[in-house]
Amino acid sequence: MRTIAVMNQKGGVGKTTTAVNVSAALAASGAKVALIDLDPQAHATLHFGVTFEAEFPSVYDVLVNDEPLSAVRRQVAENLWLIPAHLDLAAADFELSSVFGREMILRDKIAADDMQFDYLIVDCPPSLGVLTLNALSAVEEVFIPLQPHFLALHGLSKLLQTIELVSKRLNSKLRVSGVVLCMFEGRTSLAKEVAGDVRAFMTSERGAESPWSDAVVFETKIRRNVRLAEAPSFGQSIFDYDPRSNGAEDYGALVEEIVAMRPRGGV
């Protein structure tokens, strides 16, 4: 099973859109996929039309109330299961503050789960607290969605520092697999310059002793597309909402790259 966290501490860069649509495309290809919504905003949950009901079981209950993943998991499409979030997840940082091993709770719950998946994807919150540490402790790969603007490299460097720290102290298997350029406008010189800078930085890190030494900048760029912004309000992935849109084309191509990636240590 490939375990992937989709992470960026900055909001509004296409993180949840990427987590949802990559999950949907993988599931449509025949892979069994679990998506964990670890963001208190619960946008990935809402993206699939799952609403906040009374006594709503969520990933909060997994982390705080010791529920198994099986008690929370919902099937939202063929081959696709969601572990939903709820707004009360925002209190998890405080409620887990005195819990020993709180950064490892999600990892242990995944290990204890009896359902087998080909991919497990975690939509991380736009912060670097206990929830994100749980995600990074539980997965082996990180995908970083990046909007090509002038502060992108600065934010990327901060993010890589956090990943390196977690790799050293909590999860030695953790690595950055790839950077996804989102909201890309190819007609602007700024987007092209930032994309070039990110690619040059990643290339310069080849062979370094770091969790991102093998990372790629995906060739597929997710173009700015209003259909991607509209899809969540209909509770659908882009492939259900408008399968002929640029957004569907781009995420379909991105998933082809993801599937073709050779895992570390693979042959």
N, C-alpha and C positions, 0 to 999 in steps of 0.2 A: 504494500500500500504506500502510495506517495502521500506525504503529509505536508501541506503548504499553508503558510500564513500570508495573507495579503495585507500589507502594512505600510502606513505612512502616518507620521505624527501630525501632519497637516491635513485638515479637512478640505473637502471640495476638490480633490484631485482625481477622482474616478475610482477610488478604492472599492467601495461597495458595488458599484456598477461592474467593475472587473471581477470581483468575487462571485457575484450572482451569475453573470453571463458566461464566465469560464465554466462554472459548475454546470449550468444548463447545457452548454455545448458538449461538455464531456459526457454528460448523461445521455444526450441525444445520440452520441456516437456509440453507445452501448456499454459504457463504463458505469459501474456502480459508484455513486458519489454521495458523500455526506458533507453538508455545509453547516458550519457552526457560526452562528451570529453572536459575536462576543462584544458588540458595540451597544452600549445602553440606548443609543438612538433607535436601535432596532430597525434600521432602514432595510437591511437584507430580508428581515422577516416580513416587513410591509411590502417589499418588492414582489413577494410571492402571494400576496393577498391574504396573509395570515394576520388577523386582527386581535386586539387585546380583549380577551374575554374574562369573565369572572373566574377566579382561581386558575388563571392562565399558567400552565406549566412551562417553564423556560429554563434556559441555561443557568439562570440565577439559582434555581433549585438544585441543580447539579453541583454548583460551586459552594453554596452556602448551606443547603439542607441535605446534602449527601445523597441526592437522588441519582440513580444510574441514568446513563444516556438513553437507555431504552424506554424509560418512563417519560421522556420529553420529546423524543424524535418523532417527526411527522413526515409522511411521504407527501411531497408536493408535485411530483411529476414522475413519469416512468424512469426508474433507475436513480431518482434523486430524492434524498431525504434532508430535511432541515431540522437543526436543533435551534429553536427560535430564541430570541431575546425579548426582554420586557424592560420597561423603563426603570423598574426597581433594581436592575443590574447596576445602576449608578451608585447604589449603596454598598456594593460588594467590596470595594476597596476598604471602606471603614469596617464593615462587619468581619472581614478576614484579617484585619490588622494584627490581631493577637493569635492567629492560628499558625501553629508550627507547620512549615512546609507548604505554606499557602501558594507559592509559585508553582507547585507541582501537582495541584489538585486535578487540573484538566488532563495532564499527562496520565495520571493514574486511572482516571475514569475511562479514557480511551483504551488503555491497556486492558481494563477489566470488561470492556464491551464485547459481547459475543457475536456481533454482526460484522461480517467481512465486507470491506469496501476496496475499490481500486484507487480512489482518491478521497482524501479528507482535506477540506479547505476551510480555513478559519478567517472570517472577516474581523480584523482587529479594530479596536477603537482608535480614534485619532489622538492618542495620548500614550504615555510611557509608564503607566501604573501597573498594578497587580494583574489586571486583566490581560494586558499585552504580554507581561512576563509569563503568564500561564500559557498563552499561545506559543510564545517562542520556546518555552520549555517542552512543549508537546509535539512540535513539528521538526522536520529535518530541512525544509526548504522555506525560503522567503521570496515572495515576489513583491517588488516595490513599484507601485504606480506613481508616475511622476508627470506633473504638468510642466511643459517646457517654458518656464519663465525665468527671470534673471536671478531669483533666489533659489532655484532648484538645486544647484550643486551644494550650496550652503546647507540646505535642509537634508540633502542626501548624506553629507559627511556626519551630521549629528546622528542620523538614523543608523549609519554603519557603526558608529562608536557604541551605541546601545547593543546592537547585534553582536559585536565583538565581545562585549562584557558578558552577555548571556552565554555566549559560546564558551568562554573561559570558565565561568562559575557554575552554570546550570545545565548546559546541553552541548556537549562537545561535538555532536553530530550536526549542529545547526550551520547552515550555509545560505548565502544569497544565491539563488539560481538565476534571477533575471530582473531587469528593469523594463517596465511597460510604459511607453510614452502615451499619455492620454490627452484628450482634448487638443489634439494636434491640428495645427493650421499650417499646412505645408507652403502656403503662399507668403507667409511672413518670414522675414530674415531672422527674427529672434528665435522662432521655433527651430529653424535649421541650425542656428549657432549653438543653442543649448543642447540639441540632440547630438551635435558633433562633439561638444565638450564632454557630455556624459559618456559617449562611446570612447573618446580618447582616454578619459579617466579609467574606465573599466579595463581597457586594453593595457594601460600602464601598470595595472595591478596583477597582470598574469604572472604566476609563479611566486607571488608574495605569500607570506605566512599569514593569511587572513581568511575569514569565512566567505569573502566575496572574490577570492582570486580566480574562481572559475565562472563568475557571473557573466551573463550576456546581456546586451541591450537587444531586446527582441526586434527583429526586422519589421514586424507588423506594428504599425502605429495606429492607435485608436483615434480616428478623426472626430473632431467636434461635430456632433450630430444631434439635432433636436429630438429625434425619435428615441434616442437613448434616455433623454430626460423625461420623455412622456411615458415610457413603458411602466415605471413603478406605480403611477397613479391608476393603472389598469390591473395591477397585481400580476404582471407578466414579465418574463424575460424578453429581451429584444427579439428572440427567435420566434416567440409566439405572437408578439405584438406587431412586428413588421419584419418578416424574414427576408425581405428584399432591400432593406435599408443598408446604408453604409455601415451602420453600427453592427448589424448582423454579419455583414461581409467581413468586417475587421475582426470581430471576436471569433468568428469561425476560423479565420486564417491564424489568429494568435493561438488557438487551441491546437491547430495542426503543428505549430512549432513546439508547443508544450509537450505534446505526445511524442514528438520525435527526439526530445532531449534525452541524452544518455545520463542516467543517474550516476552520481559519484560512485566509483568502484565498479561500474557496469562494464560490459564487454561489447 
